[in-house]
Amino acid sequence: MGEEKRKGESPIPDNVKEVLNEEQMIALRKIEGYGWELRFIRRPLFQTVVPVVVSSKGDQIGVLEEDGRLNLETTIGHRGSE
């Protein structure tokens, strides 16, 4: 595995309600009802955050867009994915 990029930051910050906007929070609560979970939030410098979610079976990964849409057509991967 490569060098840790987060430098001590947790994959999901404690202040998630301050990091995600209202549309993303609403969408997250909805999809959590279907078993999806927030896996991590990418926080690139000087760019918008990228909340990454995974299905309950772990077979689908998606991104919550700024407008709350779930984007399943993403190229984002995570550790442990194939």
PyMOL commands that set and color helices and strands:
alter all, ss='L'
color gray80, all
select helices_A, chain A and resi 16-19+22-32
alter helices_A, ss='H'
color red, helices_A
select strands_A, chain A and resi 37-42+50-54+61-64+70-71
alter strands_A, ss='S'
color yellow, strands_A
deselect
rebuild
show_as cartoon
